[in-house]
């Protein structure tokens, strides 16, 4: 039975994630049917011009997993995999595996082993955080069944990506987010833009715009400045689109950290984009170059919308 308490009426507070937060979770008896847990990893090596992006989602109450994954080389998607009805992985605290993809939490909050194989293409990568993870504020006293928890973190990624039987050594930047609790009903998101960008071990950022109803955006974000994590406030985001709002062409975003310092970042037109569909919801993950003053970084411009609603 779903809970009735409205978490929006509670005080929102910050917290520090624990190793147990990074592990897998089982929903309680009052959880919603689409109680969600997901691990999302975007990775890019500009020297090799190779990108890896995947999301491993799990719906415990449905006994199902859903995976989307793509591998890029020289601005071309050379391999993609999508499975909406994958089997739910056996409940191991630090491991999940389905569809040839495995995620092993070698050290919670710090290090992951990411592996995938399909024919002559796959990867074996070690993901190491460049900062502690940032957990978004949550309603005080709310259970995970009432309100979703969310983590963001930048990383260095090393290992091997094999494309058509040819192995490539990877030494690049990566990101991750993890969400668990409440529900993930893609049809309830009218539209969104999710950004994550890595400029090196000393700076990464995340900023997102969500519209649950048309014309009422909500902005959230965070950043790492090489010394401390910070909530991003006063977010202003301009997403450039074409084809009637169906495809992203770039983004311009500005925000402040908790010390009042201002940041302005430009995301260029995606070099390559993976496209996936959840019922009527279209999700476009674009790997892009970001500019912040004289600095250059790489990351994701993710753009999503419900297909049959006008932009």
C-alpha positions as CSV (number, residue, x, y, z in Angstrom):
1,X,0.0,0.0,0.0
2,X,1.4,3.4,-1.0
3,X,2.2,5.9,1.7
4,X,0.0,9.0,2.1
5,X,2.3,11.5,3.8
6,X,3.3,14.3,1.4
7,X,7.2,14.8,1.6
8,X,6.9,18.3,0.1
9,X,5.3,19.4,3.4
10,X,8.4,18.4,5.4
11,X,11.7,20.3,6.0
12,X,14.4,19.4,3.5
13,X,17.8,18.7,4.9
14,X,21.3,17.8,3.7
15,X,23.0,14.5,4.6
16,X,26.3,12.7,3.9
17,X,25.9,9.4,2.0
18,X,27.1,6.3,3.8
19,X,28.5,3.0,2.3
20,X,25.1,1.4,2.9
21,X,23.5,4.1,0.7
22,X,25.7,3.0,-2.3
23,X,24.6,-0.6,-2.0
24,X,21.4,-2.1,-3.3
25,X,18.1,-1.7,-1.5
26,X,14.9,-3.6,-1.3
27,X,11.6,-1.7,-1.1
28,X,9.5,-1.8,2.1
29,X,5.9,-3.0,2.3
30,X,4.4,0.5,1.6
31,X,6.5,1.1,-1.5
32,X,4.9,2.1,-4.8
33,X,4.7,-0.4,-7.7
34,X,7.5,1.4,-9.6
35,X,9.9,1.7,-6.7
36,X,13.2,2.3,-8.5
37,X,16.9,1.8,-8.0
38,X,19.3,2.8,-10.8
39,X,23.0,3.2,-11.5
40,X,23.9,5.6,-14.4
41,X,27.5,5.9,-15.7
42,X,28.6,8.3,-18.6
43,X,32.3,8.0,-19.6
44,X,34.4,9.7,-22.2
45,X,38.0,9.5,-23.3
46,X,38.8,12.4,-25.6
47,X,42.2,11.0,-26.7
48,X,40.7,7.8,-27.9
49,X,37.4,9.5,-28.9
50,X,35.5,6.7,-27.1
51,X,32.4,7.0,-25.0
52,X,30.5,4.6,-22.9
53,X,27.1,5.5,-21.4
54,X,24.7,3.2,-19.6
55,X,21.9,3.0,-17.1
56,X,21.1,-0.1,-15.1
57,X,17.6,0.3,-13.6
58,X,15.8,-2.1,-11.3
59,X,12.1,-2.3,-10.4
60,X,12.1,-4.7,-7.5
61,X,8.3,-4.8,-7.1
62,X,8.0,-5.8,-10.8
63,X,10.9,-8.3,-10.6
64,X,12.4,-6.6,-13.6
65,X,15.4,-4.7,-14.7
66,X,15.8,-2.2,-17.6
67,X,19.1,-1.4,-19.2
68,X,20.1,1.0,-21.9
69,X,23.7,1.2,-23.1
70,X,25.7,2.6,-26.0
71,X,29.4,2.7,-27.0
72,X,30.7,5.5,-29.3
73,X,33.9,5.8,-31.3
74,X,34.9,8.9,-33.3
75,X,31.4,10.5,-32.9
76,X,29.6,7.4,-34.1
77,X,27.4,5.0,-32.0
78,X,29.1,1.7,-32.8
79,X,27.1,-0.5,-30.4
80,X,23.9,-0.1,-28.5
81,X,21.8,-2.3,-26.2
82,X,18.3,-1.8,-24.8
83,X,16.3,-4.2,-22.7
84,X,13.2,-3.0,-20.9
85,X,12.2,-6.4,-19.5
86,X,15.5,-7.9,-18.3
87,X,15.4,-10.3,-15.4
88,X,15.8,-8.8,-11.9
89,X,19.3,-9.5,-10.6
90,X,19.7,-11.7,-7.6
91,X,19.8,-9.5,-4.5
92,X,23.5,-9.1,-3.7
93,X,24.4,-5.9,-1.8
94,X,27.3,-4.9,-4.1
95,X,26.7,-6.6,-7.4
96,X,24.2,-6.6,-10.2
97,X,24.3,-8.4,-13.5
98,X,21.9,-8.7,-16.5
99,X,22.1,-8.7,-20.3
100,X,25.9,-9.1,-20.4
101,X,26.4,-6.0,-18.2
102,X,27.7,-6.2,-14.6
103,X,28.3,-3.5,-12.0
104,X,30.4,-4.4,-9.0
105,X,30.7,-2.0,-6.1
106,X,34.3,-2.7,-5.1
107,X,34.4,0.1,-2.5
108,X,31.2,2.0,-1.8
109,X,31.3,5.7,-2.5
110,X,34.7,5.3,-4.2
111,X,35.3,2.5,-6.7
112,X,33.3,0.5,-9.2
113,X,34.1,-2.3,-11.7
114,X,32.1,-2.0,-14.9
115,X,32.0,-4.9,-17.4
116,X,30.0,-5.7,-20.5
117,X,30.3,-8.2,-23.4
118,X,28.3,-8.7,-26.5
119,X,29.9,-10.5,-29.4
120,X,33.1,-8.7,-30.4
121,X,32.3,-5.5,-28.4
122,X,32.5,-4.7,-24.7
123,X,34.4,-3.1,-21.9
124,X,36.2,-3.7,-18.6
125,X,36.6,-0.5,-16.7
126,X,37.5,0.7,-13.3
127,X,35.7,3.8,-12.1
128,X,37.3,5.8,-9.3
129,X,35.6,8.8,-7.7
130,X,37.6,12.1,-7.8
131,X,35.5,13.5,-4.9
132,X,33.1,12.3,-2.2
133,X,29.6,11.8,-3.6
134,X,27.0,14.5,-3.2
135,X,23.6,13.4,-1.9
136,X,20.7,15.7,-2.8
137,X,18.8,17.1,0.2
138,X,15.8,15.0,1.3
139,X,12.7,15.6,3.4
140,X,13.5,15.2,7.1
141,X,12.2,11.9,8.4
142,X,10.9,10.7,5.1
143,X,11.4,7.1,4.2
144,X,12.8,6.0,0.8
145,X,9.3,4.8,-0.1
146,X,8.1,8.4,0.3
147,X,11.0,10.3,-1.3
148,X,13.7,9.3,-3.7
149,X,17.4,9.6,-2.8
150,X,19.9,10.7,-5.3
151,X,23.8,10.8,-5.5
152,X,26.1,12.5,-8.0
153,X,29.8,12.0,-8.3
154,X,32.7,12.6,-10.8
155,X,35.5,10.1,-11.6
156,X,38.6,9.0,-13.4
157,X,38.0,5.9,-15.5
158,X,40.7,3.4,-16.7
159,X,40.6,0.0,-18.4
160,X,39.7,-1.4,-21.9
161,X,36.9,-0.8,-24.4
162,X,36.8,-3.4,-27.1
163,X,35.2,-2.5,-30.4
164,X,34.8,-5.0,-33.2
165,X,37.4,-7.2,-31.5
166,X,39.9,-4.3,-31.3
167,X,40.9,-3.3,-27.7
168,X,41.5,0.3,-26.8
169,X,43.1,1.5,-23.6
170,X,40.9,4.0,-21.8
171,X,42.1,6.8,-19.5
172,X,39.3,9.4,-19.3
173,X,36.8,11.1,-17.2
174,X,33.4,9.9,-16.0
175,X,30.5,10.6,-13.9
176,X,27.7,8.7,-12.2
177,X,24.4,9.2,-10.5
178,X,22.5,6.7,-8.4
179,X,18.8,7.0,-7.4
180,X,16.7,4.8,-5.2
181,X,13.3,4.9,-3.6
182,X,9.8,6.3,-4.4
183,X,9.2,5.5,-8.1
184,X,10.4,6.0,-11.6
185,X,7.5,6.6,-13.9
186,X,8.9,8.0,-17.1
187,X,5.5,9.1,-18.3
188,X,5.2,11.7,-15.4
189,X,8.1,13.7,-16.7
190,X,6.8,16.2,-19.3
191,X,10.4,17.2,-20.2
192,X,13.9,17.5,-18.7
193,X,17.5,18.5,-19.4
194,X,20.1,16.7,-17.3
195,X,23.8,18.0,-17.4
196,X,26.9,16.4,-16.0
197,X,30.4,17.7,-16.9
198,X,33.9,16.8,-15.9
199,X,36.8,19.3,-16.3
200,X,39.3,17.3,-14.3
201,X,39.8,15.9,-10.8
202,X,39.3,19.4,-9.4
203,X,36.0,20.3,-10.9
204,X,32.7,18.6,-12.0
205,X,29.2,19.9,-12.0
206,X,25.6,18.7,-12.3
207,X,22.6,20.7,-13.2
208,X,19.1,19.6,-14.2
209,X,15.8,21.1,-15.3
210,X,12.6,19.1,-14.8
211,X,9.0,19.9,-15.9
212,X,6.4,17.7,-14.3
213,X,3.8,20.1,-15.9
214,X,4.4,22.4,-18.9
215,X,5.8,25.7,-18.1
216,X,6.7,24.9,-14.4
217,X,10.4,23.9,-14.4
218,X,12.3,22.8,-11.3
219,X,16.1,23.2,-11.2
220,X,18.5,21.2,-9.1
221,X,22.3,20.8,-9.2
222,X,25.6,20.4,-7.3
223,X,29.3,20.7,-7.9
224,X,32.8,19.9,-6.7
225,X,35.5,22.6,-6.8
226,X,38.5,20.4,-5.9
227,X,38.1,21.0,-2.2
228,X,34.4,20.8,-1.2
229,X,31.0,19.8,-2.5
230,X,28.3,22.4,-2.9
231,X,24.6,22.7,-3.8
232,X,24.1,24.7,-6.9
233,X,21.6,27.6,-6.6
234,X,20.1,30.2,-8.9
235,X,20.3,27.9,-11.9
236,X,19.5,29.5,-15.2
237,X,19.5,27.1,-18.1
238,X,18.9,27.7,-21.8
239,X,18.6,24.4,-23.8
240,X,19.0,24.9,-27.6
241,X,16.8,22.6,-29.6
242,X,15.7,21.9,-33.2
243,X,13.1,19.7,-34.9
244,X,10.2,21.3,-33.0
245,X,12.0,20.8,-29.6
246,X,12.8,17.1,-30.3
247,X,16.6,17.3,-30.4
248,X,19.1,19.2,-28.3
249,X,21.7,21.4,-30.0
250,X,23.6,22.6,-26.9
251,X,23.0,24.3,-23.7
252,X,24.1,27.4,-21.7
253,X,23.9,27.2,-17.9
254,X,24.8,29.4,-15.0
255,X,24.6,28.9,-11.3
256,X,26.1,29.8,-7.9
257,X,27.7,27.6,-5.3
258,X,27.1,27.9,-1.5
259,X,29.8,30.5,-1.2
260,X,28.1,32.8,-3.7
261,X,30.6,32.2,-6.5
262,X,29.2,32.4,-10.0
263,X,29.8,29.8,-12.7
264,X,28.9,30.0,-16.4
265,X,29.2,26.9,-18.7
266,X,28.5,26.4,-22.3
267,X,27.7,22.9,-23.6
268,X,28.3,22.5,-27.4
269,X,26.2,20.5,-29.8
270,X,26.5,16.8,-28.9
271,X,29.3,15.0,-30.7
272,X,27.2,11.8,-30.7
273,X,23.8,10.9,-29.2
274,X,22.3,7.7,-28.0
275,X,18.5,7.6,-28.3
276,X,16.2,5.3,-26.3
277,X,12.4,5.1,-25.7
278,X,10.4,4.2,-22.6
279,X,6.9,3.8,-23.9
280,X,6.1,7.4,-25.0
281,X,9.0,9.0,-23.3
282,X,12.1,9.7,-25.6
283,X,15.5,10.0,-23.9
284,X,18.5,11.4,-25.8
285,X,21.9,11.2,-24.2
286,X,24.4,13.4,-26.0
287,X,28.1,13.4,-25.3
288,X,29.3,17.0,-25.5
289,X,32.2,19.3,-25.0
290,X,31.8,21.9,-22.2
291,X,33.5,25.3,-22.0
292,X,34.0,27.2,-18.7
293,X,36.1,30.2,-19.5
294,X,39.4,28.9,-20.7
295,X,38.8,25.4,-19.5
296,X,37.4,22.5,-21.5
297,X,35.5,19.5,-20.2
298,X,33.4,16.6,-21.4
299,X,30.1,15.2,-20.3
300,X,26.4,14.7,-21.0
301,X,23.5,16.8,-22.2
302,X,20.6,14.5,-21.7
303,X,17.3,15.6,-23.1
304,X,14.0,13.9,-22.6
305,X,10.3,14.5,-23.3
306,X,7.0,12.7,-23.7
307,X,6.6,12.0,-27.4
308,X,2.9,13.0,-28.0
309,X,3.0,16.3,-26.1
310,X,4.0,19.5,-27.9
311,X,7.3,21.0,-26.8
